[in-house]
Amino acid sequence: MLGWILAGLLGAAAVSVIVITISGIIERKRIQDELKRQQDEIGKVLVEEINKCDRVVRLKDLDSESVYEINGDSISDDIYEGQYITI
């Protein structure tokens, strides 16, 4: 996991990867709540990747090109790749 983050940082200097860890199930409402707590003004994110084995959801901020990785205990079935989530 750390290797992916470092590779992403080295591969694209303009893109930042922000890792957020939550306890419990990763679901749409929890994603919205966690991203509201961030310092950045986030309007809309795209679910780029879901890794159910590692329990990671990768999100891309459509305004700033920032990437968020949400780690949790499990992933809800209401989250799918290609989904837009408005914050």
Backbone torsions as a table, in degrees:
resi	resn	phi	psi	omega
1	MET	NA	-47.0	179.4
2	LEU	-62.9	-34.7	177.5
3	GLY	-62.5	-39.2	178.1
4	TRP	-64.4	-41.5	-179.6
5	ILE	-65.1	-45.9	179.0
6	LEU	-64.5	-39.8	178.6
7	ALA	-64.3	-38.6	177.6
8	GLY	-66.0	-39.7	179.1
9	LEU	-69.0	-39.5	-180.0
10	LEU	-75.7	-33.8	-177.1
11	GLY	-73.5	-34.4	-178.5
12	ALA	-137.3	100.2	-174.7
13	ALA	-66.2	-27.4	-177.1
14	ALA	-80.5	-15.5	-177.3
15	VAL	-97.9	128.8	176.6
16	SER	-106.6	142.1	178.5
17	VAL	-109.5	122.3	-179.7
18	ILE	-114.3	121.5	-178.1
19	VAL	-99.8	127.5	179.2
20	ILE	-122.8	128.6	178.4
21	THR	-111.6	128.9	177.2
22	ILE	-122.7	155.9	173.7
23	SER	-100.0	132.7	-178.2
24	GLY	111.5	-164.5	-176.1
25	ILE	-84.8	135.1	174.4
26	ILE	-81.0	115.0	178.1
27	GLU	-136.3	169.6	-173.9
28	ARG	-55.1	-47.5	-178.6
29	LYS	-64.0	-40.0	178.5
30	ARG	-65.5	-38.7	177.1
31	ILE	-61.9	-46.5	179.1
32	GLN	-59.2	-45.7	-179.2
33	ASP	-63.3	-43.9	-178.7
34	GLU	-66.9	-39.9	-179.1
35	LEU	-73.1	-26.6	175.1
36	LYS	-65.8	-27.9	-179.7
37	ARG	-76.3	-14.9	-179.2
38	GLN	-70.0	155.8	-179.8
39	GLN	-69.1	-30.1	-176.0
40	ASP	-74.7	152.6	171.6
41	GLU	-85.1	107.3	-177.5
42	ILE	-108.2	127.5	-179.5
43	GLY	-100.7	-49.7	-175.4
44	LYS	-148.9	137.5	177.8
45	VAL	-123.5	155.8	177.4
46	LEU	-112.8	131.6	175.3
47	VAL	-77.3	106.5	-177.2
48	GLU	-84.4	-40.7	-173.0
49	GLU	-151.1	142.2	174.1
50	ILE	-123.9	123.9	177.7
51	ASN	-116.4	95.9	-176.2
52	LYS	-71.2	-26.2	178.6
53	CYS	-66.6	-46.3	-180.0
54	ASP	-91.1	-4.7	-179.9
55	ARG	58.7	54.1	-178.5
56	VAL	-129.0	133.6	173.2
57	VAL	-114.5	125.6	-179.3
58	ARG	-103.1	125.3	-176.5
59	LEU	-119.7	146.8	176.7
60	LYS	-119.9	124.7	176.2
61	ASP	-73.9	123.4	-174.9
62	LEU	-76.5	-16.4	179.6
63	ASP	-89.5	-43.7	-172.5
64	SER	-109.0	-3.9	-177.8
65	GLU	68.1	9.1	175.7
66	SER	-69.6	152.3	179.8
67	VAL	-118.1	133.6	179.0
68	TYR	-117.0	136.2	173.1
69	GLU	-116.8	118.4	180.0
70	ILE	-101.5	120.6	176.9
71	ASN	-104.8	140.0	178.6
72	GLY	-154.7	-171.6	-179.2
73	ASP	-77.7	-34.7	175.9
74	SER	-160.3	172.4	-177.3
75	ILE	-119.2	129.8	179.5
76	SER	-68.3	152.4	178.6
77	ASP	-73.8	-10.7	179.1
78	ASP	-83.1	0.0	175.6
79	ILE	-101.6	130.2	179.0
80	TYR	-142.7	155.5	-179.8
81	GLU	-66.2	138.4	-179.7
82	GLY	91.7	-2.3	-178.8
83	GLN	-78.7	139.7	173.1
84	TYR	-98.7	135.5	178.2
85	ILE	-123.7	121.8	178.2
86	THR	-89.7	133.7	-177.2
87	ILE	-95.8	NA	NA
